[in-house]
Amino acid sequence: MCKVLGVSSSSYYYWLKHPVSLNELKSQELLVHINKVYQKSRCRYGSPRITIELRASGILVSRRRVARAMKRANLKSIVRRKYRVQTTDSRHTYALSENYLERDFQADRLAQKWVSDLTYIKTGEGWHYLTTVMDIADRKVIGWALSETMKTGNTTVAAFKMAIKNRPIVQPLLFHSDRGVGVCL
């Protein structure tokens, strides 16, 4: 049989005593470690994170080798889509206020044009909402409000009140907020 297959008889007898190669034994041992980390992560980790965990525990291995081993074992990470804050519902039927500012970001004097916006900030305690009011003339934030809710009284109104306190209105003012909503005061 050795002559037909073109292998030496010593290789055949070595294969009989050692049916699994040294590399295959190392790969199987590595797969055991990969499986432990994979199960510990509740099947969420992919090869980059598993490689980091293995290296932290003293197993020196490349990410590509981990990826190949995971592919052979049919281990796939569960990819969860990131939560994305939906800020605007553009399909509403509400009337939009006219855009009085029309992208004219120049002002001749203080308290002539104010702009406002609201942003979402993810913290360890959950989402917080920051509203700012800025005077276009000197580009200073003159009012702000930080809130745990999106209630108008805690966000836009509170920031606007602070702005009035910091910079009283003495002449006509254009207040422009997000989405082109504007009010002339």
KEMIVO-806003 format. One record per residue (C-alpha): residue in one letter; z, y, x; chain; residue number from 1. Coordinates in steps of 0.05 Angstrom, whole numbers. Example, Ala and Ser with C-alpha at 12.3 -4.5 7.8 and 13.67 -1.06 7.14 Angstrom:
// residues 2
<node><r>A</r><Z>156</Z><Y>-90</Y><X>246</X><c>A</c><k>1</k></node>
<node><r>S</r><Z>143</Z><Y>-21</Y><X>273</X><c>A</c><k>2</k></node>
This chain:
// residues 185
<node><r>M</r><Z>0</Z><Y>0</Y><X>0</X><c>A</c><k>1</k></node>
<node><r>C</r><Z>15</Z><Y>47</Y><X>58</X><c>A</c><k>2</k></node>
<node><r>K</r><Z>-55</Z><Y>37</Y><X>86</X><c>A</c><k>3</k></node>
<node><r>V</r><Z>-87</Z><Y>52</Y><X>18</X><c>A</c><k>4</k></node>
<node><r>L</r><Z>-46</Z><Y>116</Y><X>8</X><c>A</c><k>5</k></node>
<node><r>G</r><Z>-54</Z><Y>137</Y><X>81</X><c>A</c><k>6</k></node>
<node><r>V</r><Z>20</Z><Y>144</Y><X>97</X><c>A</c><k>7</k></node>
<node><r>S</r><Z>61</Z><Y>113</Y><X>153</X><c>A</c><k>8</k></node>
<node><r>S</r><Z>108</Z><Y>57</Y><X>136</X><c>A</c><k>9</k></node>
<node><r>S</r><Z>167</Z><Y>96</Y><X>166</X><c>A</c><k>10</k></node>
<node><r>S</r><Z>153</Z><Y>153</Y><X>116</X><c>A</c><k>11</k></node>
<node><r>Y</r><Z>153</Z><Y>103</Y><X>60</X><c>A</c><k>12</k></node>
<node><r>Y</r><Z>220</Z><Y>73</Y><X>80</X><c>A</c><k>13</k></node>
<node><r>Y</r><Z>250</Z><Y>143</Y><X>89</X><c>A</c><k>14</k></node>
<node><r>W</r><Z>227</Z><Y>161</Y><X>19</X><c>A</c><k>15</k></node>
<node><r>L</r><Z>260</Z><Y>97</Y><X>-8</X><c>A</c><k>16</k></node>
<node><r>K</r><Z>327</Z><Y>118</Y><X>23</X><c>A</c><k>17</k></node>
<node><r>H</r><Z>319</Z><Y>193</Y><X>7</X><c>A</c><k>18</k></node>
<node><r>P</r><Z>278</Z><Y>200</Y><X>-57</X><c>A</c><k>19</k></node>
<node><r>V</r><Z>297</Z><Y>274</Y><X>-64</X><c>A</c><k>20</k></node>
<node><r>S</r><Z>279</Z><Y>322</Y><X>-8</X><c>A</c><k>21</k></node>
<node><r>L</r><Z>330</Z><Y>368</Y><X>24</X><c>A</c><k>22</k></node>
<node><r>N</r><Z>294</Z><Y>429</Y><X>-6</X><c>A</c><k>23</k></node>
<node><r>E</r><Z>296</Z><Y>397</Y><X>-75</X><c>A</c><k>24</k></node>
<node><r>L</r><Z>371</Z><Y>384</Y><X>-68</X><c>A</c><k>25</k></node>
<node><r>K</r><Z>382</Z><Y>457</Y><X>-49</X><c>A</c><k>26</k></node>
<node><r>S</r><Z>339</Z><Y>480</Y><X>-108</X><c>A</c><k>27</k></node>
<node><r>Q</r><Z>379</Z><Y>436</Y><X>-156</X><c>A</c><k>28</k></node>
<node><r>E</r><Z>444</Z><Y>463</Y><X>-128</X><c>A</c><k>29</k></node>
<node><r>L</r><Z>418</Z><Y>535</Y><X>-135</X><c>A</c><k>30</k></node>
<node><r>L</r><Z>398</Z><Y>520</Y><X>-207</X><c>A</c><k>31</k></node>
<node><r>V</r><Z>469</Z><Y>499</Y><X>-222</X><c>A</c><k>32</k></node>
<node><r>H</r><Z>494</Z><Y>567</Y><X>-197</X><c>A</c><k>33</k></node>
<node><r>I</r><Z>439</Z><Y>604</Y><X>-234</X><c>A</c><k>34</k></node>
<node><r>N</r><Z>458</Z><Y>567</Y><X>-298</X><c>A</c><k>35</k></node>
<node><r>K</r><Z>531</Z><Y>587</Y><X>-291</X><c>A</c><k>36</k></node>
<node><r>V</r><Z>514</Z><Y>660</Y><X>-284</X><c>A</c><k>37</k></node>
<node><r>Y</r><Z>462</Z><Y>655</Y><X>-339</X><c>A</c><k>38</k></node>
<node><r>Q</r><Z>511</Z><Y>624</Y><X>-388</X><c>A</c><k>39</k></node>
<node><r>K</r><Z>566</Z><Y>672</Y><X>-367</X><c>A</c><k>40</k></node>
<node><r>S</r><Z>520</Z><Y>730</Y><X>-385</X><c>A</c><k>41</k></node>
<node><r>R</r><Z>506</Z><Y>698</Y><X>-453</X><c>A</c><k>42</k></node>
<node><r>C</r><Z>434</Z><Y>687</Y><X>-434</X><c>A</c><k>43</k></node>
<node><r>R</r><Z>421</Z><Y>762</Y><X>-424</X><c>A</c><k>44</k></node>
<node><r>Y</r><Z>413</Z><Y>766</Y><X>-349</X><c>A</c><k>45</k></node>
<node><r>G</r><Z>345</Z><Y>760</Y><X>-316</X><c>A</c><k>46</k></node>
<node><r>S</r><Z>329</Z><Y>744</Y><X>-244</X><c>A</c><k>47</k></node>
<node><r>P</r><Z>348</Z><Y>813</Y><X>-215</X><c>A</c><k>48</k></node>
<node><r>R</r><Z>419</Z><Y>812</Y><X>-244</X><c>A</c><k>49</k></node>
<node><r>I</r><Z>429</Z><Y>738</Y><X>-230</X><c>A</c><k>50</k></node>
<node><r>T</r><Z>408</Z><Y>750</Y><X>-157</X><c>A</c><k>51</k></node>
<node><r>I</r><Z>460</Z><Y>806</Y><X>-152</X><c>A</c><k>52</k></node>
<node><r>E</r><Z>514</Z><Y>761</Y><X>-180</X><c>A</c><k>53</k></node>
<node><r>L</r><Z>496</Z><Y>704</Y><X>-134</X><c>A</c><k>54</k></node>
<node><r>R</r><Z>496</Z><Y>749</Y><X>-73</X><c>A</c><k>55</k></node>
<node><r>A</r><Z>564</Z><Y>777</Y><X>-93</X><c>A</c><k>56</k></node>
<node><r>S</r><Z>591</Z><Y>706</Y><X>-94</X><c>A</c><k>57</k></node>
<node><r>G</r><Z>563</Z><Y>693</Y><X>-25</X><c>A</c><k>58</k></node>
<node><r>I</r><Z>499</Z><Y>656</Y><X>-41</X><c>A</c><k>59</k></node>
<node><r>L</r><Z>442</Z><Y>688</Y><X>-2</X><c>A</c><k>60</k></node>
<node><r>V</r><Z>379</Z><Y>681</Y><X>-43</X><c>A</c><k>61</k></node>
<node><r>S</r><Z>318</Z><Y>724</Y><X>-58</X><c>A</c><k>62</k></node>
<node><r>R</r><Z>302</Z><Y>750</Y><X>-127</X><c>A</c><k>63</k></node>
<node><r>R</r><Z>234</Z><Y>716</Y><X>-125</X><c>A</c><k>64</k></node>
<node><r>R</r><Z>266</Z><Y>648</Y><X>-112</X><c>A</c><k>65</k></node>
<node><r>V</r><Z>314</Z><Y>658</Y><X>-170</X><c>A</c><k>66</k></node>
<node><r>A</r><Z>255</Z><Y>678</Y><X>-214</X><c>A</c><k>67</k></node>
<node><r>R</r><Z>216</Z><Y>615</Y><X>-195</X><c>A</c><k>68</k></node>
<node><r>A</r><Z>277</Z><Y>571</Y><X>-208</X><c>A</c><k>69</k></node>
<node><r>M</r><Z>289</Z><Y>604</Y><X>-276</X><c>A</c><k>70</k></node>
<node><r>K</r><Z>216</Z><Y>595</Y><X>-295</X><c>A</c><k>71</k></node>
<node><r>R</r><Z>218</Z><Y>520</Y><X>-276</X><c>A</c><k>72</k></node>
<node><r>A</r><Z>281</Z><Y>511</Y><X>-317</X><c>A</c><k>73</k></node>
<node><r>N</r><Z>252</Z><Y>553</Y><X>-375</X><c>A</c><k>74</k></node>
<node><r>L</r><Z>310</Z><Y>603</Y><X>-372</X><c>A</c><k>75</k></node>
<node><r>K</r><Z>290</Z><Y>670</Y><X>-402</X><c>A</c><k>76</k></node>
<node><r>S</r><Z>334</Z><Y>731</Y><X>-410</X><c>A</c><k>77</k></node>
<node><r>I</r><Z>345</Z><Y>759</Y><X>-479</X><c>A</c><k>78</k></node>
<node><r>V</r><Z>316</Z><Y>829</Y><X>-477</X><c>A</c><k>79</k></node>
<node><r>R</r><Z>348</Z><Y>877</Y><X>-525</X><c>A</c><k>80</k></node>
<node><r>R</r><Z>314</Z><Y>942</Y><X>-542</X><c>A</c><k>81</k></node>
<node><r>K</r><Z>353</Z><Y>1003</Y><X>-524</X><c>A</c><k>82</k></node>
<node><r>Y</r><Z>383</Z><Y>1040</Y><X>-582</X><c>A</c><k>83</k></node>
<node><r>R</r><Z>344</Z><Y>1103</Y><X>-593</X><c>A</c><k>84</k></node>
<node><r>V</r><Z>372</Z><Y>1161</Y><X>-631</X><c>A</c><k>85</k></node>
<node><r>Q</r><Z>327</Z><Y>1183</Y><X>-687</X><c>A</c><k>86</k></node>
<node><r>T</r><Z>334</Z><Y>1258</Y><X>-689</X><c>A</c><k>87</k></node>
<node><r>T</r><Z>279</Z><Y>1282</Y><X>-735</X><c>A</c><k>88</k></node>
<node><r>D</r><Z>250</Z><Y>1255</Y><X>-799</X><c>A</c><k>89</k></node>
<node><r>S</r><Z>181</Z><Y>1287</Y><X>-799</X><c>A</c><k>90</k></node>
<node><r>R</r><Z>161</Z><Y>1252</Y><X>-864</X><c>A</c><k>91</k></node>
<node><r>H</r><Z>208</Z><Y>1293</Y><X>-909</X><c>A</c><k>92</k></node>
<node><r>T</r><Z>186</Z><Y>1334</Y><X>-968</X><c>A</c><k>93</k></node>
<node><r>Y</r><Z>230</Z><Y>1394</Y><X>-953</X><c>A</c><k>94</k></node>
<node><r>A</r><Z>197</Z><Y>1461</Y><X>-944</X><c>A</c><k>95</k></node>
<node><r>L</r><Z>194</Z><Y>1485</Y><X>-872</X><c>A</c><k>96</k></node>
<node><r>S</r><Z>215</Z><Y>1556</Y><X>-856</X><c>A</c><k>97</k></node>
<node><r>E</r><Z>163</Z><Y>1600</Y><X>-826</X><c>A</c><k>98</k></node>
<node><r>N</r><Z>162</Z><Y>1604</Y><X>-750</X><c>A</c><k>99</k></node>
<node><r>Y</r><Z>175</Z><Y>1677</Y><X>-736</X><c>A</c><k>100</k></node>
<node><r>L</r><Z>184</Z><Y>1668</Y><X>-661</X><c>A</c><k>101</k></node>
<node><r>E</r><Z>115</Z><Y>1636</Y><X>-651</X><c>A</c><k>102</k></node>
<node><r>R</r><Z>130</Z><Y>1618</Y><X>-578</X><c>A</c><k>103</k></node>
<node><r>D</r><Z>141</Z><Y>1691</Y><X>-558</X><c>A</c><k>104</k></node>
<node><r>F</r><Z>198</Z><Y>1682</Y><X>-510</X><c>A</c><k>105</k></node>
<node><r>Q</r><Z>202</Z><Y>1754</Y><X>-488</X><c>A</c><k>106</k></node>
<node><r>A</r><Z>256</Z><Y>1804</Y><X>-511</X><c>A</c><k>107</k></node>
<node><r>D</r><Z>263</Z><Y>1878</Y><X>-495</X><c>A</c><k>108</k></node>
<node><r>R</r><Z>338</Z><Y>1881</Y><X>-507</X><c>A</c><k>109</k></node>
<node><r>L</r><Z>400</Z><Y>1838</Y><X>-515</X><c>A</c><k>110</k></node>
<node><r>A</r><Z>414</Z><Y>1809</Y><X>-584</X><c>A</c><k>111</k></node>
<node><r>Q</r><Z>341</Z><Y>1816</Y><X>-605</X><c>A</c><k>112</k></node>
<node><r>K</r><Z>321</Z><Y>1742</Y><X>-604</X><c>A</c><k>113</k></node>
<node><r>W</r><Z>367</Z><Y>1682</Y><X>-602</X><c>A</c><k>114</k></node>
<node><r>V</r><Z>345</Z><Y>1609</Y><X>-598</X><c>A</c><k>115</k></node>
<node><r>S</r><Z>386</Z><Y>1548</Y><X>-614</X><c>A</c><k>116</k></node>
<node><r>D</r><Z>380</Z><Y>1473</Y><X>-606</X><c>A</c><k>117</k></node>
<node><r>L</r><Z>422</Z><Y>1411</Y><X>-617</X><c>A</c><k>118</k></node>
<node><r>T</r><Z>425</Z><Y>1352</Y><X>-568</X><c>A</c><k>119</k></node>
<node><r>Y</r><Z>457</Z><Y>1284</Y><X>-569</X><c>A</c><k>120</k></node>
<node><r>I</r><Z>504</Z><Y>1261</Y><X>-514</X><c>A</c><k>121</k></node>
<node><r>K</r><Z>525</Z><Y>1188</Y><X>-508</X><c>A</c><k>122</k></node>
<node><r>T</r><Z>597</Z><Y>1183</Y><X>-482</X><c>A</c><k>123</k></node>
<node><r>G</r><Z>647</Z><Y>1127</Y><X>-475</X><c>A</c><k>124</k></node>
<node><r>E</r><Z>676</Z><Y>1148</Y><X>-542</X><c>A</c><k>125</k></node>
<node><r>G</r><Z>609</Z><Y>1148</Y><X>-578</X><c>A</c><k>126</k></node>
<node><r>W</r><Z>557</Z><Y>1201</Y><X>-594</X><c>A</c><k>127</k></node>
<node><r>H</r><Z>574</Z><Y>1275</Y><X>-589</X><c>A</c><k>128</k></node>
<node><r>Y</r><Z>529</Z><Y>1331</Y><X>-612</X><c>A</c><k>129</k></node>
<node><r>L</r><Z>522</Z><Y>1395</Y><X>-571</X><c>A</c><k>130</k></node>
<node><r>T</r><Z>492</Z><Y>1457</Y><X>-603</X><c>A</c><k>131</k></node>
<node><r>T</r><Z>476</Z><Y>1518</Y><X>-561</X><c>A</c><k>132</k></node>
<node><r>V</r><Z>454</Z><Y>1589</Y><X>-577</X><c>A</c><k>133</k></node>
<node><r>M</r><Z>418</Z><Y>1627</Y><X>-522</X><c>A</c><k>134</k></node>
<node><r>D</r><Z>397</Z><Y>1700</Y><X>-518</X><c>A</c><k>135</k></node>
<node><r>I</r><Z>325</Z><Y>1703</Y><X>-496</X><c>A</c><k>136</k></node>
<node><r>A</r><Z>333</Z><Y>1771</Y><X>-462</X><c>A</c><k>137</k></node>
<node><r>D</r><Z>379</Z><Y>1746</Y><X>-406</X><c>A</c><k>138</k></node>
<node><r>R</r><Z>374</Z><Y>1671</Y><X>-417</X><c>A</c><k>139</k></node>
<node><r>K</r><Z>449</Z><Y>1664</Y><X>-424</X><c>A</c><k>140</k></node>
<node><r>V</r><Z>483</Z><Y>1613</Y><X>-469</X><c>A</c><k>141</k></node>
<node><r>I</r><Z>525</Z><Y>1658</Y><X>-513</X><c>A</c><k>142</k></node>
<node><r>G</r><Z>550</Z><Y>1606</Y><X>-563</X><c>A</c><k>143</k></node>
<node><r>W</r><Z>560</Z><Y>1531</Y><X>-564</X><c>A</c><k>144</k></node>
<node><r>A</r><Z>594</Z><Y>1477</Y><X>-604</X><c>A</c><k>145</k></node>
<node><r>L</r><Z>610</Z><Y>1405</Y><X>-588</X><c>A</c><k>146</k></node>
<node><r>S</r><Z>622</Z><Y>1359</Y><X>-647</X><c>A</c><k>147</k></node>
<node><r>E</r><Z>632</Z><Y>1285</Y><X>-663</X><c>A</c><k>148</k></node>
<node><r>T</r><Z>592</Z><Y>1294</Y><X>-727</X><c>A</c><k>149</k></node>
<node><r>M</r><Z>527</Z><Y>1328</Y><X>-745</X><c>A</c><k>150</k></node>
<node><r>K</r><Z>557</Z><Y>1370</Y><X>-800</X><c>A</c><k>151</k></node>
<node><r>T</r><Z>526</Z><Y>1439</Y><X>-799</X><c>A</c><k>152</k></node>
<node><r>G</r><Z>594</Z><Y>1473</Y><X>-801</X><c>A</c><k>153</k></node>
<node><r>N</r><Z>615</Z><Y>1437</Y><X>-737</X><c>A</c><k>154</k></node>
<node><r>T</r><Z>549</Z><Y>1447</Y><X>-700</X><c>A</c><k>155</k></node>
<node><r>T</r><Z>500</Z><Y>1503</Y><X>-714</X><c>A</c><k>156</k></node>
<node><r>V</r><Z>547</Z><Y>1548</Y><X>-754</X><c>A</c><k>157</k></node>
<node><r>A</r><Z>604</Z><Y>1542</Y><X>-703</X><c>A</c><k>158</k></node>
<node><r>A</r><Z>556</Z><Y>1558</Y><X>-645</X><c>A</c><k>159</k></node>
<node><r>F</r><Z>527</Z><Y>1617</Y><X>-684</X><c>A</c><k>160</k></node>
<node><r>K</r><Z>597</Z><Y>1645</Y><X>-698</X><c>A</c><k>161</k></node>
<node><r>M</r><Z>615</Z><Y>1640</Y><X>-625</X><c>A</c><k>162</k></node>
<node><r>A</r><Z>550</Z><Y>1676</Y><X>-606</X><c>A</c><k>163</k></node>
<node><r>I</r><Z>566</Z><Y>1733</Y><X>-655</X><c>A</c><k>164</k></node>
<node><r>K</r><Z>635</Z><Y>1739</Y><X>-626</X><c>A</c><k>165</k></node>
<node><r>N</r><Z>608</Z><Y>1741</Y><X>-554</X><c>A</c><k>166</k></node>
<node><r>R</r><Z>549</Z><Y>1787</Y><X>-570</X><c>A</c><k>167</k></node>
<node><r>P</r><Z>556</Z><Y>1827</Y><X>-634</X><c>A</c><k>168</k></node>
<node><r>I</r><Z>493</Z><Y>1841</Y><X>-675</X><c>A</c><k>169</k></node>
<node><r>V</r><Z>479</Z><Y>1916</Y><X>-678</X><c>A</c><k>170</k></node>
<node><r>Q</r><Z>404</Z><Y>1916</Y><X>-693</X><c>A</c><k>171</k></node>
<node><r>P</r><Z>356</Z><Y>1867</Y><X>-727</X><c>A</c><k>172</k></node>
<node><r>L</r><Z>360</Z><Y>1797</Y><X>-696</X><c>A</c><k>173</k></node>
<node><r>L</r><Z>312</Z><Y>1738</Y><X>-698</X><c>A</c><k>174</k></node>
<node><r>F</r><Z>351</Z><Y>1672</Y><X>-696</X><c>A</c><k>175</k></node>
<node><r>H</r><Z>305</Z><Y>1612</Y><X>-682</X><c>A</c><k>176</k></node>
<node><r>S</r><Z>328</Z><Y>1540</Y><X>-684</X><c>A</c><k>177</k></node>
<node><r>D</r><Z>293</Z><Y>1474</Y><X>-672</X><c>A</c><k>178</k></node>
<node><r>R</r><Z>229</Z><Y>1456</Y><X>-710</X><c>A</c><k>179</k></node>
<node><r>G</r><Z>207</Z><Y>1528</Y><X>-721</X><c>A</c><k>180</k></node>
<node><r>V</r><Z>262</Z><Y>1545</Y><X>-770</X><c>A</c><k>181</k></node>
<node><r>G</r><Z>276</Z><Y>1619</Y><X>-763</X><c>A</c><k>182</k></node>
<node><r>V</r><Z>317</Z><Y>1672</Y><X>-798</X><c>A</c><k>183</k></node>
<node><r>C</r><Z>313</Z><Y>1747</Y><X>-791</X><c>A</c><k>184</k></node>
<node><r>L</r><Z>381</Z><Y>1782</Y><X>-795</X><c>A</c><k>185</k></node>
